[in-house]
Amino acid sequence: MKKISIYFLLLCSGLSSYTKAQSCKEIIGYYPNWQWYDRAKLVNPNSIQYGKYSIINYCFFKPESSGLISNTDTWADENLLQGQINWSTTPVSYYPNTSIIDKAHQAGTKVLVSIGGWTLSDNFPGIAANATKRATFAAECNRLLSFYNFDGIDIDWEYPGFAEHSGTPADKQNFTILLQQVKDSITALGNRNGKQYLLSACFAADPVKAQDIEWSNIVPILDMINLMSYDLFGAWDCAANHNSPLYAPASGNSQFNLNSAFQLLTTTYAVPSNKINIGLAFYGRSQQGASTLYQATNCTANTTLFYEDDGTPLYYNIQKNIQLFNYYWDSNAQVSYLLGKPSTSAAGTFVSYDDKISIGKKAQYAIDNNARGAIIWEITGDYLETAPGSGIVASTPLIDTVNTIFCNTVTSVEQTSAKNDLFIYPNPSDGNFHLIFPASTGGFQQRILIHTVDGKKVKELHSNGQEILQLSLSEKGIYFIIIYSGDEVKTQKLIVQ
Protein backbone atom coordinates (compact mmCIF):
# COMPACT_ATOMS: atom_id res chain seq x y z
CA MET A 1 0.00 0.00 0.00
CA LYS A 2 2.90 2.31 0.72
CA LYS A 3 4.27 1.78 -2.80
CA ILE A 4 0.88 2.67 -4.27
CA SER A 5 0.64 5.87 -2.25
CA ILE A 6 4.13 7.01 -3.26
CA TYR A 7 3.35 6.18 -6.86
CA PHE A 8 0.22 8.30 -6.80
CA LEU A 9 2.14 11.21 -5.31
CA LEU A 10 4.54 11.02 -8.23
CA LEU A 11 1.69 10.98 -10.71
CA CYS A 12 -0.21 13.78 -9.03
CA SER A 13 2.84 16.05 -8.86
CA GLY A 14 2.29 16.79 -12.56
CA LEU A 15 -1.49 17.10 -12.32
CA SER A 16 -1.62 20.61 -13.70
CA SER A 17 -0.14 19.37 -16.96
CA TYR A 18 -2.99 16.89 -17.34
CA THR A 19 -5.84 19.31 -17.33
CA LYS A 20 -4.93 21.42 -20.37
CA ALA A 21 -6.79 20.07 -23.38
CA GLN A 22 -5.15 19.70 -26.77
CA SER A 23 -6.22 22.18 -29.43
CA CYS A 24 -7.84 20.52 -32.42
CA LYS A 25 -5.50 19.26 -35.12
CA GLU A 26 -5.92 19.38 -38.88
CA ILE A 27 -8.58 17.00 -40.20
CA ILE A 28 -8.57 16.72 -43.99
CA GLY A 29 -11.25 14.63 -45.61
CA TYR A 30 -11.06 13.60 -49.26
CA TYR A 31 -14.36 13.74 -51.13
CA PRO A 32 -14.26 11.91 -54.51
CA ASN A 33 -16.72 13.34 -57.02
CA TRP A 34 -17.87 9.87 -58.10
CA GLN A 35 -19.14 9.15 -54.60
CA TRP A 36 -21.85 11.77 -55.08
CA TYR A 37 -23.87 9.15 -56.97
CA ASP A 38 -23.42 6.42 -54.36
CA ARG A 39 -26.35 5.34 -52.16
CA ALA A 40 -28.79 7.62 -54.04
CA LYS A 41 -26.56 10.65 -53.41
CA LEU A 42 -26.55 10.13 -49.64
CA VAL A 43 -23.37 12.16 -49.06
CA ASN A 44 -24.07 15.42 -50.84
CA PRO A 45 -23.53 19.15 -50.22
CA ASN A 46 -26.47 19.22 -47.83
CA SER A 47 -25.56 16.15 -45.78
CA ILE A 48 -21.78 16.55 -45.45
CA GLN A 49 -21.03 17.41 -41.82
CA TYR A 50 -18.54 20.17 -42.57
CA GLY A 51 -17.82 21.06 -38.95
CA LYS A 52 -16.04 17.72 -38.50
CA TYR A 53 -13.28 18.63 -40.98
CA SER A 54 -10.89 21.56 -41.15
CA ILE A 55 -10.34 20.96 -44.88
CA ILE A 56 -12.14 19.00 -47.59
CA ASN A 57 -9.99 17.91 -50.52
CA TYR A 58 -12.25 17.64 -53.56
CA CYS A 59 -10.93 15.02 -55.98
CA PHE A 60 -9.94 14.53 -58.69
CA PHE A 61 -9.07 16.87 -61.53
CA LYS A 62 -6.90 15.50 -64.33
CA PRO A 63 -3.54 16.89 -65.45
CA GLU A 64 -3.51 16.70 -69.25
CA SER A 65 -0.29 16.06 -71.19
CA SER A 66 -0.23 19.73 -72.30
CA GLY A 67 -0.31 20.98 -68.71
CA LEU A 68 -3.99 21.90 -68.89
CA ILE A 69 -6.20 20.61 -66.09
CA SER A 70 -9.58 19.05 -66.90
CA ASN A 71 -12.67 17.86 -65.05
CA THR A 72 -13.12 14.14 -64.61
CA ASP A 73 -16.92 14.42 -64.29
CA THR A 74 -18.32 17.70 -65.54
CA TRP A 75 -21.87 16.96 -64.35
CA ALA A 76 -20.83 16.08 -60.81
CA ASP A 77 -18.34 18.95 -60.63
CA GLU A 78 -20.92 21.48 -61.81
CA ASN A 79 -23.52 20.37 -59.26
CA LEU A 80 -21.10 19.91 -56.39
CA LEU A 81 -18.78 22.88 -56.90
CA GLN A 82 -21.06 25.49 -58.46
CA GLY A 83 -24.32 24.53 -56.80
CA GLN A 84 -27.83 23.40 -57.55
CA ILE A 85 -28.67 24.39 -61.12
CA ASN A 86 -31.42 26.93 -61.73
CA TRP A 87 -32.76 25.92 -65.14
CA SER A 88 -35.26 28.78 -65.24
CA THR A 89 -32.64 31.37 -66.20
CA THR A 90 -30.86 31.95 -69.50
CA PRO A 91 -28.05 31.14 -69.31
CA VAL A 92 -28.57 28.74 -66.43
CA SER A 93 -27.49 29.99 -63.01
CA TYR A 94 -26.88 28.35 -59.64
CA TYR A 95 -28.84 28.70 -56.44
CA PRO A 96 -26.67 30.46 -53.83
CA ASN A 97 -25.21 28.53 -50.90
CA THR A 98 -25.91 25.12 -52.40
CA SER A 99 -22.37 24.06 -53.37
CA ILE A 100 -19.84 22.18 -51.29
CA ILE A 101 -17.59 25.21 -51.34
CA ASP A 102 -20.24 27.67 -50.16
CA LYS A 103 -21.48 25.38 -47.42
CA ALA A 104 -17.96 24.54 -46.29
CA HIS A 105 -17.02 28.20 -46.09
CA GLN A 106 -20.14 28.94 -44.07
CA ALA A 107 -18.94 26.31 -41.57
CA GLY A 108 -15.38 27.69 -41.50
CA THR A 109 -14.01 24.73 -43.48
CA LYS A 110 -11.60 25.17 -46.38
CA VAL A 111 -11.86 23.28 -49.68
CA LEU A 112 -8.78 22.34 -51.73
CA VAL A 113 -8.79 20.83 -55.20
CA SER A 114 -6.84 17.60 -55.53
CA ILE A 115 -5.17 17.04 -58.89
CA GLY A 116 -4.01 13.60 -60.02
CA GLY A 117 -4.57 10.39 -58.08
CA TRP A 118 -3.56 6.81 -58.77
CA THR A 119 -5.15 6.56 -62.21
CA LEU A 120 -4.39 10.11 -63.36
CA SER A 121 -0.68 10.55 -62.64
CA ASP A 122 0.87 9.44 -65.94
CA ASN A 123 1.09 12.98 -67.33
CA PHE A 124 2.90 14.52 -64.37
CA PRO A 125 6.44 13.50 -65.46
CA GLY A 126 6.06 15.16 -68.87
CA ILE A 127 4.53 18.31 -67.38
CA ALA A 128 7.21 18.64 -64.71
CA ALA A 129 10.02 18.15 -67.26
CA ASN A 130 8.89 20.92 -69.63
CA ALA A 131 9.02 24.64 -68.79
CA THR A 132 6.08 25.53 -71.04
CA LYS A 133 3.88 22.77 -69.65
CA ARG A 134 4.82 23.71 -66.07
CA ALA A 135 3.79 27.28 -66.72
CA THR A 136 0.51 26.12 -68.24
CA PHE A 137 -0.14 23.82 -65.27
CA ALA A 138 0.57 26.61 -62.75
CA ALA A 139 -1.75 28.98 -64.62
CA GLU A 140 -4.43 26.28 -64.63
CA CYS A 141 -4.12 25.97 -60.85
CA ASN A 142 -4.83 29.68 -60.62
CA ARG A 143 -7.82 29.26 -62.92
CA LEU A 144 -9.34 26.59 -60.68
CA LEU A 145 -8.80 28.69 -57.57
CA SER A 146 -10.47 31.71 -59.13
CA PHE A 147 -13.33 29.98 -60.94
CA TYR A 148 -14.48 27.66 -58.14
CA ASN A 149 -13.25 29.69 -55.14
CA PHE A 150 -11.06 26.86 -53.85
CA ASP A 151 -8.72 27.61 -50.94
CA GLY A 152 -5.69 25.81 -52.27
CA ILE A 153 -4.12 23.06 -54.36
CA ASP A 154 -3.36 19.45 -53.42
CA ILE A 155 -0.94 17.68 -55.77
CA ASP A 156 -1.51 13.93 -55.80
CA TRP A 157 1.29 12.70 -58.09
CA GLU A 158 1.52 8.93 -57.57
CA TYR A 159 4.50 8.85 -57.72
CA PRO A 160 7.60 10.74 -58.86
CA GLY A 161 10.03 8.21 -60.34
CA PHE A 162 7.37 5.48 -60.50
CA ALA A 163 8.00 3.73 -63.83
CA GLU A 164 4.50 2.21 -64.05
CA HIS A 165 3.11 5.76 -64.25
CA SER A 166 5.66 7.02 -66.80
CA GLY A 167 8.07 8.12 -64.08
CA THR A 168 11.78 8.69 -64.66
CA PRO A 169 14.78 9.48 -62.41
CA ALA A 170 14.48 13.12 -63.54
CA ASP A 171 11.17 13.36 -61.64
CA LYS A 172 13.05 13.81 -58.37
CA GLN A 173 14.29 17.28 -59.28
CA ASN A 174 11.42 18.14 -61.62
CA PHE A 175 8.85 17.53 -58.89
CA THR A 176 10.50 20.21 -56.78
CA ILE A 177 10.56 22.62 -59.72
CA LEU A 178 6.87 21.99 -60.44
CA LEU A 179 5.87 22.55 -56.82
CA GLN A 180 7.85 25.78 -56.66
CA GLN A 181 6.22 27.09 -59.83
CA VAL A 182 2.74 26.27 -58.54
CA LYS A 183 3.56 27.87 -55.19
CA ASP A 184 4.84 31.03 -56.83
CA SER A 185 1.79 31.20 -59.07
CA ILE A 186 -0.86 30.77 -56.40
CA THR A 187 1.00 33.09 -54.02
CA ALA A 188 1.01 35.82 -56.67
CA LEU A 189 -2.72 35.26 -57.21
CA GLY A 190 -3.32 35.51 -53.47
CA ASN A 191 -1.37 38.74 -53.29
CA ARG A 192 -3.63 40.20 -55.97
CA ASN A 193 -6.94 39.15 -54.40
CA GLY A 194 -6.02 39.26 -50.72
CA LYS A 195 -6.11 35.51 -50.09
CA GLN A 196 -3.54 33.06 -48.74
CA TYR A 197 -3.79 29.84 -50.69
CA LEU A 198 -2.57 26.49 -49.36
CA LEU A 199 -0.36 24.01 -51.19
CA SER A 200 -0.15 20.37 -50.14
CA ALA A 201 1.01 17.13 -51.74
CA CYS A 202 0.52 13.42 -51.11
CA PHE A 203 3.34 10.95 -50.53
CA ALA A 204 3.64 7.18 -50.30
CA ALA A 205 4.46 5.51 -46.99
CA ASP A 206 7.13 3.51 -48.82
CA PRO A 207 10.85 4.00 -48.08
CA VAL A 208 11.80 3.21 -51.68
CA LYS A 209 9.49 5.87 -53.11
CA ALA A 210 10.70 8.33 -50.47
CA GLN A 211 14.12 8.22 -52.10
CA ASP A 212 12.67 9.92 -55.19
CA ILE A 213 11.78 13.11 -53.30
CA GLU A 214 14.05 16.10 -52.55
CA TRP A 215 12.69 16.43 -49.04
CA SER A 216 14.88 19.32 -47.89
CA ASN A 217 13.82 21.31 -50.95
CA ILE A 218 10.09 20.62 -50.95
CA VAL A 219 9.43 21.10 -47.22
CA PRO A 220 9.71 24.92 -47.40
CA ILE A 221 7.43 24.98 -50.46
CA LEU A 222 4.57 22.94 -49.03
CA ASP A 223 2.15 23.90 -46.27
CA MET A 224 1.28 20.25 -45.61
CA ILE A 225 2.74 16.84 -46.36
CA ASN A 226 0.02 14.21 -46.64
CA LEU A 227 1.30 10.73 -45.80
CA MET A 228 -0.75 7.99 -47.46
CA SER A 229 -0.17 5.37 -44.78
CA TYR A 230 -2.62 2.89 -46.28
CA ASP A 231 -2.68 0.46 -49.23
CA LEU A 232 0.44 -1.04 -47.67
CA PHE A 233 -0.64 -4.66 -48.05
CA GLY A 234 -3.37 -6.16 -50.20
CA ALA A 235 -4.39 -8.94 -52.56
CA TRP A 236 -1.34 -8.18 -54.74
CA ASP A 237 0.81 -9.63 -51.93
CA CYS A 238 -1.15 -12.93 -51.90
CA ALA A 239 -1.07 -12.96 -48.09
CA ALA A 240 -3.59 -11.91 -45.45
CA ASN A 241 -1.98 -8.76 -44.10
CA HIS A 242 -3.05 -5.30 -43.01
CA ASN A 243 -4.08 -2.45 -45.28
CA SER A 244 -2.96 0.24 -42.82
CA PRO A 245 -0.99 -1.05 -39.83
CA LEU A 246 0.07 1.43 -37.17
CA TYR A 247 3.15 -0.61 -36.29
CA ALA A 248 5.02 -3.40 -38.07
CA PRO A 249 3.01 -6.61 -38.48
CA ALA A 250 4.63 -9.88 -37.45
CA SER A 251 4.92 -10.80 -41.13
CA GLY A 252 5.63 -8.86 -44.30
CA ASN A 253 7.78 -5.79 -44.94
CA SER A 254 8.60 -4.38 -41.50
CA GLN A 255 8.79 -0.84 -42.94
CA PHE A 256 5.26 -0.87 -44.31
CA ASN A 257 3.43 0.79 -41.43
CA LEU A 258 2.52 4.27 -40.25
CA ASN A 259 5.11 4.48 -37.50
CA SER A 260 8.03 3.48 -39.72
CA ALA A 261 6.98 5.89 -42.46
CA PHE A 262 6.50 8.76 -40.03
CA GLN A 263 9.83 8.14 -38.32
CA LEU A 264 11.57 7.86 -41.70
CA LEU A 265 10.35 11.30 -42.70
CA THR A 266 11.04 13.00 -39.38
CA THR A 267 14.34 11.29 -38.57
CA THR A 268 16.06 10.38 -41.84
CA TYR A 269 14.75 13.27 -43.94
CA ALA A 270 14.28 15.84 -41.15
CA VAL A 271 10.71 16.67 -42.17
CA PRO A 272 9.08 18.71 -39.38
CA SER A 273 6.44 16.55 -37.71
CA ASN A 274 4.02 19.47 -37.56
CA LYS A 275 3.84 19.53 -41.35
CA ILE A 276 2.82 15.87 -41.66
CA ASN A 277 -0.77 14.66 -41.84
CA ILE A 278 -0.97 10.92 -41.19
CA GLY A 279 -3.26 8.78 -43.34
CA LEU A 280 -6.47 7.25 -42.00
CA ALA A 281 -8.36 4.66 -44.05
CA PHE A 282 -12.14 4.72 -43.86
CA TYR A 283 -12.17 1.56 -45.97
CA GLY A 284 -10.70 -1.94 -45.89
CA ARG A 285 -9.23 -4.54 -48.19
CA SER A 286 -10.54 -8.06 -48.67
CA GLN A 287 -8.81 -11.24 -49.78
CA GLN A 288 -10.08 -14.73 -50.41
CA GLY A 289 -8.64 -18.06 -49.35
CA ALA A 290 -7.52 -17.24 -45.81
CA SER A 291 -8.73 -18.54 -42.46
CA THR A 292 -5.95 -16.98 -40.35
CA LEU A 293 -3.91 -13.79 -40.32
CA TYR A 294 -0.76 -13.83 -42.55
CA GLN A 295 -1.93 -16.97 -44.34
CA ALA A 296 -1.32 -17.25 -48.08
CA THR A 297 -4.39 -16.28 -50.11
CA ASN A 298 -5.52 -16.84 -53.69
CA CYS A 299 -4.48 -13.24 -54.53
CA THR A 300 -8.02 -12.01 -55.20
CA ALA A 301 -10.40 -9.69 -53.39
CA ASN A 302 -13.93 -10.79 -52.58
CA THR A 303 -15.79 -8.87 -55.28
CA THR A 304 -18.97 -10.88 -54.72
CA LEU A 305 -19.60 -10.01 -51.09
CA PHE A 306 -18.21 -6.49 -51.52
CA TYR A 307 -19.44 -5.92 -55.06
CA GLU A 308 -20.27 -2.24 -54.44
CA ASP A 309 -16.61 -1.43 -53.84
CA ASP A 310 -14.95 -3.99 -56.13
CA GLY A 311 -13.61 -5.91 -53.14
CA THR A 312 -12.22 -2.84 -51.35
CA PRO A 313 -15.12 -2.15 -49.01
CA LEU A 314 -15.83 1.21 -47.46
CA TYR A 315 -16.41 1.12 -43.72
CA TYR A 316 -20.20 1.22 -44.01
CA ASN A 317 -20.19 -1.82 -46.30
CA ILE A 318 -18.02 -3.69 -43.83
CA GLN A 319 -20.48 -2.84 -41.07
CA LYS A 320 -23.36 -3.99 -43.26
CA ASN A 321 -21.77 -7.47 -43.44
CA ILE A 322 -20.13 -7.58 -40.03
CA GLN A 323 -22.36 -10.41 -38.78
CA LEU A 324 -20.68 -12.74 -41.31
CA PHE A 325 -17.28 -12.35 -39.66
CA ASN A 326 -15.36 -12.97 -36.47
CA TYR A 327 -13.53 -9.91 -35.14
CA TYR A 328 -9.84 -9.93 -34.19
CA TRP A 329 -7.24 -7.47 -32.95
CA ASP A 330 -3.55 -7.62 -33.92
CA SER A 331 -1.56 -6.37 -30.92
CA ASN A 332 1.61 -6.09 -33.01
CA ALA A 333 0.19 -3.97 -35.83
CA GLN A 334 -2.38 -2.35 -33.49
CA VAL A 335 -5.21 -2.73 -35.96
CA SER A 336 -8.38 -4.76 -36.38
CA TYR A 337 -9.25 -7.45 -38.92
CA LEU A 338 -12.03 -9.90 -39.75
CA LEU A 339 -12.15 -13.55 -40.73
CA GLY A 340 -15.25 -14.98 -42.36
CA LYS A 341 -17.34 -17.38 -40.31
CA PRO A 342 -17.09 -20.89 -41.79
CA SER A 343 -20.81 -21.40 -42.21
CA THR A 344 -21.49 -18.12 -44.03
CA SER A 345 -20.99 -16.57 -47.46
CA ALA A 346 -17.90 -14.87 -46.05
CA ALA A 347 -16.13 -18.17 -45.34
CA GLY A 348 -12.48 -17.96 -46.35
CA THR A 349 -12.56 -14.15 -46.61
CA PHE A 350 -10.06 -11.96 -44.78
CA VAL A 351 -10.78 -8.26 -44.31
CA SER A 352 -8.25 -5.75 -43.07
CA TYR A 353 -9.88 -2.52 -41.96
CA ASP A 354 -9.87 0.25 -39.36
CA ASP A 355 -12.54 0.52 -36.71
CA LYS A 356 -13.10 3.13 -34.02
CA ILE A 357 -10.42 1.64 -31.81
CA SER A 358 -7.64 1.49 -34.40
CA ILE A 359 -8.59 4.92 -35.77
CA GLY A 360 -8.46 6.22 -32.20
CA LYS A 361 -5.00 4.81 -31.66
CA LYS A 362 -3.74 6.44 -34.86
CA ALA A 363 -5.27 9.76 -33.85
CA GLN A 364 -3.53 9.47 -30.50
CA TYR A 365 -0.29 8.67 -32.35
CA ALA A 366 -0.64 11.97 -34.22
CA ILE A 367 -0.95 13.79 -30.90
CA ASP A 368 1.90 11.94 -29.21
CA ASN A 369 4.22 12.57 -32.16
CA ASN A 370 3.23 16.20 -32.79
CA ALA A 371 1.86 15.56 -36.27
CA ARG A 372 -0.10 18.35 -37.91
CA GLY A 373 -3.17 16.14 -38.17
CA ALA A 374 -4.65 13.51 -40.48
CA ILE A 375 -5.95 12.95 -43.98
CA ILE A 376 -8.93 10.65 -44.49
CA TRP A 377 -9.57 8.52 -47.53
CA GLU A 378 -12.41 9.04 -47.86
CA ILE A 379 -15.16 10.82 -45.98
CA THR A 380 -18.21 8.97 -47.34
CA GLY A 381 -16.90 5.71 -45.88
CA ASP A 382 -18.27 6.23 -42.39
CA TYR A 383 -21.58 7.95 -43.19
CA LEU A 384 -23.81 5.22 -41.76
CA GLU A 385 -27.50 5.14 -42.57
CA THR A 386 -30.26 4.42 -40.09
CA ALA A 387 -30.80 1.31 -42.24
CA PRO A 388 -29.30 0.38 -45.62
CA GLY A 389 -31.16 2.36 -48.26
CA SER A 390 -32.95 4.67 -45.83
CA GLY A 391 -31.25 7.77 -47.19
CA ILE A 392 -30.88 9.13 -43.65
CA VAL A 393 -27.45 9.57 -42.09
CA ALA A 394 -27.49 8.08 -38.61
CA SER A 395 -23.87 8.50 -37.50
CA THR A 396 -20.27 9.07 -38.52
CA PRO A 397 -18.39 6.98 -35.94
CA LEU A 398 -14.86 7.15 -37.37
CA ILE A 399 -14.64 10.90 -37.92
CA ASP A 400 -16.31 11.40 -34.54
CA THR A 401 -13.53 9.33 -32.98
CA VAL A 402 -10.89 11.49 -34.65
CA ASN A 403 -12.57 14.68 -33.44
CA THR A 404 -12.94 13.35 -29.91
CA ILE A 405 -9.24 12.59 -29.65
CA PHE A 406 -7.92 15.56 -31.63
CA CYS A 407 -10.06 18.08 -29.80
CA ASN A 408 -10.48 16.67 -26.28
CA THR A 409 -7.56 14.38 -25.52
CA VAL A 410 -5.18 15.45 -22.77
CA THR A 411 -1.46 14.77 -22.99
CA SER A 412 -0.38 11.96 -20.68
CA VAL A 413 2.47 12.53 -18.23
CA GLU A 414 4.36 9.47 -19.36
CA GLN A 415 4.05 6.99 -22.20
CA THR A 416 4.44 3.49 -20.84
CA SER A 417 5.97 2.10 -24.04
CA ALA A 418 6.88 3.10 -27.56
CA LYS A 419 3.63 1.56 -28.70
CA ASN A 420 1.53 3.31 -26.04
CA ASP A 421 0.20 -0.19 -25.38
CA LEU A 422 -2.23 0.83 -22.65
CA PHE A 423 -4.84 2.84 -24.50
CA ILE A 424 -8.08 4.40 -23.32
CA TYR A 425 -10.76 5.56 -25.75
CA PRO A 426 -12.38 8.02 -25.51
CA ASN A 427 -10.38 10.06 -23.05
CA PRO A 428 -11.87 12.29 -21.66
CA SER A 429 -14.95 10.09 -21.37
CA ASP A 430 -18.55 10.41 -20.27
CA GLY A 431 -17.92 7.37 -18.08
CA ASN A 432 -18.13 4.73 -20.81
CA PHE A 433 -14.80 3.82 -22.35
CA HIS A 434 -12.68 1.09 -23.89
CA LEU A 435 -9.49 -0.16 -22.29
CA ILE A 436 -7.04 -1.78 -24.70
CA PHE A 437 -3.84 -3.55 -23.66
CA PRO A 438 -1.62 -6.35 -25.02
CA ALA A 439 -1.17 -9.88 -23.85
CA SER A 440 1.32 -10.59 -21.10
CA THR A 441 4.63 -11.60 -22.66
CA GLY A 442 5.43 -13.92 -19.77
CA GLY A 443 2.08 -15.65 -19.55
CA PHE A 444 1.19 -13.84 -16.32
CA GLN A 445 -2.35 -13.14 -15.29
CA GLN A 446 -2.76 -9.39 -15.54
CA ARG A 447 -4.25 -7.42 -12.68
CA ILE A 448 -6.10 -4.24 -13.60
CA LEU A 449 -6.74 -1.60 -10.96
CA ILE A 450 -8.69 1.64 -11.31
CA HIS A 451 -8.02 4.23 -8.62
CA THR A 452 -9.25 7.72 -7.92
CA VAL A 453 -6.67 10.49 -7.77
CA ASP A 454 -6.41 10.11 -3.97
CA GLY A 455 -5.66 6.40 -4.23
CA LYS A 456 -9.11 4.91 -3.56
CA LYS A 457 -9.65 1.67 -5.49
CA VAL A 458 -12.90 1.67 -7.45
CA LYS A 459 -12.43 -1.41 -9.70
CA GLU A 460 -10.23 -4.49 -9.88
CA LEU A 461 -10.22 -6.94 -12.79
CA HIS A 462 -8.05 -9.84 -13.95
CA SER A 463 -7.22 -10.94 -17.46
CA ASN A 464 -5.14 -13.60 -19.17
CA GLY A 465 -4.24 -12.17 -22.56
CA GLN A 466 -4.70 -9.17 -24.75
CA GLU A 467 -8.04 -7.51 -24.21
CA ILE A 468 -10.40 -4.87 -25.46
CA LEU A 469 -12.57 -4.18 -22.44
CA GLN A 470 -15.66 -1.96 -22.37
CA LEU A 471 -15.92 -0.41 -18.93
CA SER A 472 -17.90 2.30 -17.19
CA LEU A 473 -17.47 4.63 -14.22
CA SER A 474 -20.41 6.55 -12.80
CA GLU A 475 -18.64 9.36 -10.97
CA LYS A 476 -16.95 12.30 -12.68
CA GLY A 477 -13.31 12.87 -11.83
CA ILE A 478 -9.72 11.90 -12.55
CA TYR A 479 -8.76 8.23 -12.39
CA PHE A 480 -5.56 6.26 -12.80
CA ILE A 481 -5.56 2.85 -14.44
CA ILE A 482 -2.73 0.50 -13.53
CA ILE A 483 -2.05 -2.88 -15.09
CA TYR A 484 0.33 -5.29 -13.33
CA SER A 485 1.80 -8.01 -15.53
CA GLY A 486 4.58 -9.86 -13.72
CA ASP A 487 7.26 -7.27 -12.97
CA GLU A 488 5.88 -4.87 -15.58
CA VAL A 489 3.57 -2.01 -14.63
CA LYS A 490 1.60 0.08 -17.13
CA THR A 491 -0.25 3.24 -16.16
CA GLN A 492 -2.55 5.72 -17.81
CA LYS A 493 -4.82 8.53 -16.69
CA LEU A 494 -8.55 8.78 -17.43
CA ILE A 495 -10.79 11.81 -17.11
CA VAL A 496 -14.53 11.28 -16.67
CA GLN A 497 -16.52 14.45 -17.26
Secondary structure, DSSP 4 states (H G I P E B T S, - for coil): -HHHHHHHHHHHTTHHHHSSBPPPPEEEEEEEGGGGSHHHH-SSTTT--GGG-SEEEEEEEEE-TTS-EEES-HHHHIIIII-SEETTSSS-EE-TT-SHHHHHHHTT-EEEEEEE-GGG-TTHHHHHT-HHHHHHHHHHHHHHHHHH--SEEEEE-S-TT-GGGT--TTHHHHHHHHHHHHHHHHHHHHHHHT---EEEEEEES-HHHHTTS-HHHHTTT-SEEEEE---SS-GGGTB---SS-SS--SSS-TT-SHHHHHHIIIIIS---GGGEEEEEESB-EEEES-SSTT-B--S---TTTTGGGTT--BHHHHHHTGGGEEEEEETTTTEEEEEE-TTSTTTTEEEEE--HHHHHHHHHHHHHTT--EEEEE-GGGG-EESSTT---EEE-HHHHHHHHHHHHPBPPS--SSTT--SEEESSSBSSEEEEEEPPPTT-PPEEEEEEETTS-EEEEEEESS-EEEEEE--S-EEEEEEEEETTEEEEEEEEE-
